[in-house]
Amino acid sequence: MTDRDADAENHLEAAYGLETPEDSIRLYAEWADTYDENFIAATGYVYHQHLVAAFLDAGGSAGGAVLDVGCGTGVVGIELGDQGETVIDGLDISPEMLAVAATKRTVHGTKAYRDLHAADLTGPVDLPSDSYSGIVSAGTFTHGHVPPSGLDPLLRIGAPTAVCAIGINAEHFKEQGFEKYFADRAEEGVITVPELIDIPIYEAFASDHSGDRATVAVFQILR
C-alpha cells in the first residue's frame, strides 16, 4: 500500500467514526488540502457521478439554482456544471473544504459554485426559504452523524416542485430512521414518495470500502 493509499484509508476510517459536528470540523480542516488526491482519486470515488445522474434523470433544476449540501471540495458541483447545470451553490460544515471548492471550475471554464455557505445541518441554516429548484447531497448522510432531522432545513430551503437527490449510506437508511422520515413527510404531503436508487460509493476493488453502497432518495418538494 502506498503512502497515499494509507492516508486515504486512515482518513476514511476517521470519517466513518465521526460522532459530532466538532469531529467533522477537525477532520476536514486537516484533510482539505489533500482530500482530492488522497481520497477522491485514491479510493475510486464515484458516488458523485451516480448521484448527479439520478438528479438529472429526475429533471434536475429546470434552469433554476441547485444547492449542493455537504459539498466538500466540490466534486458534485463540478459534475453538475459539467453536465449542464449553471447555477450551483455549495454548503458545508468545513470552511477549509469550502476554500478548496471555491477554486474549482467546470469543463466549460466556469466557476463550479456561485456562492458557498458554511453551515451545520444539526443547527440553524441561515438560507432563505424556497431558494432552490434543486437540492443534492452526496456524503452528508453517509456516516450516521447527521440524523434525519438534518433534512428539515433542506425541505424549507427548497422551493415547491424542487427536485431533490439525497444520498444516504445504505446501512444507515433504515437503522437511523431515514426510511420512516421520508414516509412520514410523504404522508404529510410535504414531498412526493421518493424513488430509492441503490448506487456504489466507490469503484469495485479500489479500497477496503469498495463494497459500500448508498441509497439515493429522489423526490420533489410539494409544500
Secondary structure, 3 states (H helix, E strand, C coil): CCHHHHHHHHHHHHHHCCCCHHHHHHHHHHHHHHHHHHHHHCCCECHHHHHHHHHHHCCCCCCCCEEEECCCCCHHHHHHHHCCCCCEEEEECCHHHHHHHCCCECCCCCECCCEEEECCCCCCCCCCCCCEEEEEEEEEECCCCCCHHHHHHHHHHEEEEEEEEEEEEHHHHHHCCHHHHHHHHHHCCCECCCEEEEEECECCCCCCCCCCEEEEEEEEECC
